[in-house]
Amino acid sequence: MSTISRISTAALLLLSGVALAQTEPSLLYRNLEYRFGVIFPAQAQPMARDVTVVTRDGRSRAGRQFYLEQNGDRYSVTLVKLPEAPAVDKPNVDFQAEQILKKGTPKFNFSYCYDPGIPGRQLNLVEANGHQLRASVYMWDHQLYITEVSAPDGSQAALQFEQSITILDPMGNDLDNGQGSPACP
């Protein structure tokens, strides 16, 4: 078997494994109180801490962060409830994305919709330490969802974490707002 064939086969198997892990519900860490799910590396249970997040109105808001630090890599999901804000507030999403963009040199900065039509941002930066910072920001039902993973470029666990963020309905199922894309500009 040629080297190119072996590399192609290995890449296909690796991508198949990532796709399987993303669709396998048993791998997803679920938090019903904060209504999210995500795949942490090696199915590790994250730690939690209270954090403060500055929102676009300049106010510091209490948030909850679920995080894991492993072999120098950092994984986190930060949730901030904003009961007085619109249920879906794209300017708040954009403000949080701009804060993340200050952490490195942007490689990718994309504004798009989460599957059910929720506006969001996906970011990919190079940090000063050479790590790749993958991040996303969404807002649904008065809550900001901010994910960040800092790991070496090409990390399978980081890619899986980034791609697995799931907004949950009150029953713990993947959110389906039944609206398609109208919530997205």
N, C-alpha and C positions, 0 to 999 in steps of 0.2 A: 504494500500500500504506500503510495507516495506521501511525502510530508504534507503537501497541500491537502490531499484527501483526508489525512488524519486530523489536520487542524480544522478542516471544514466539518468533519464528523463530530469532533469535540465541541466546536462552537454550537452546532445544532443540538447536541445533547444538553449543553449548558443552558441554551435558550429555552429548550423544552422544559427543563427542570424549573427555571424561573417562572415560566408560564403556568406550570402545574402548581407551584407553590402559591402563586397569586390567586389561583382559583380554588384552592383547597381551604374550605372554611375552618378546618381544625387547626390550621397554622396561624390563624388570625387572632391576635390579642384583642379582645373586645372589652370596652368600658361603656356600660349602659348609662351610667350617671352623666358622663360627658359626651355620649353618643358618637363614639368613633371606634374604629378597628384599624389595626396596622400589624404587619409582620415584623417583629423584632428578630434579630439574628438568633439562630439556634433555639427559637421558641423561648427565649429568656423572658422572665417577668421583669418589667421595668420598675424603677423606683419612681416615687412621686414627690414633688415639692411645690410649695407656693412660690410664685414669681410675680413680678410687676412688669406690666407691658404699657408703654406709652401709646395712646391711640392718636388718631389724626387731629382730635380737638385739643391735644397737648396734655391731656389728663393721664395720670398714672392709674392703671386699672389692675385689680387683682386677677391673677390667672393661675392655672394649675398646669404643671408640666410633668409629663411622663417621659422618663429618659433612661438611657442605658449607655454606659461608657464601657468599651470593650477593646482591649489591645490598641489604645490610642484613638479609636474611632468613637464618635459621639452621635447618638440617635435621640431625637426628641420630638414630641408632639406637645404643643402648647395650646391651651384652650382658654379663651377669654370671653366671658359672657358680657354682652352689651344690651341690656334690656331696653334702654331708652333709644337705641339706634334702630334704623329700619331693619327688618328681618334679614334682608340681603342688602349689604351696603358696599358697593364696588369701590367707592373712594376709601373706605377703611381697608379693604383688601389691598388696593394700590399703595396706600401709605405703608402698610406692613412690608410689602414687597420692596419698597424703596429703602426701608431700614435694613433689610437683609442684603440688598445690593451694595451697601457700604462695607460689607465684610470681606470683599475680595474683588477680583477682576472678573466681570461677567463674561461667560462663554455663551449663555443661553438665557433669554428673558422673554417669556411667552405668556400672553394673556389668553386664556381659553376657558372653556366650561368643563366642570366636573360632569360626569356622565348624565346625571339627571337635569342638567341645565343650570347649574349653579356657577356664577362667575368665579374665576380663580386666576392665580398666577403660578407659573412653574419657573424656577430659576436654577441656574447651574453656574457656579463661580469657581475660580481658582483662588484658594486662600494663600496667605503669605507663607504658610508652612508647607505648601505644595499639595495639600489635600484638596479634594474636590468637595465643594459644598453644594449639595442638592437640596432644594427647598420648595415648598409649595404653601400657598395661602388661599383659604376659602372662607366664605361666611355663609352660614345658613341658620335660620331660626334664632337670630340675635346672638350668635356665637361665632367667634373667629377660630379657625383651625389653622395652626401654623406648624408645618413639619420642617425639620432640618436634619440632615445627616452629613457629617464631615468624616470622610474616609479617603484612602488613596484612590486615584482615578482607576476605574475598571473594577471596583469592588462589587462582587455579585450581591453581597448582603446589603450594601447601600442602595443599589439599584432596586432590589426587591422591596426594601423598606419604602423608598420613595414612591414606587408604583403601586403600593398596596393600601395607601390611605383610603379608608372607607368611612363615609358619614352614615351613621345609623339612624333608623327611625326609633320611636319610643319602645318598640318591641325587640330591638336589637338586630333588625334586618337591614340590609343595604338600602339606603334611602332611595325611594322612587317618588318624586314629588308629583308625578303624573302631568307635569307641565311641559316636558320636552325642553326646548331651548328658549322659551320666552323670557326667562329670568336673566338671560345673557344679553348684553348689549350687542 
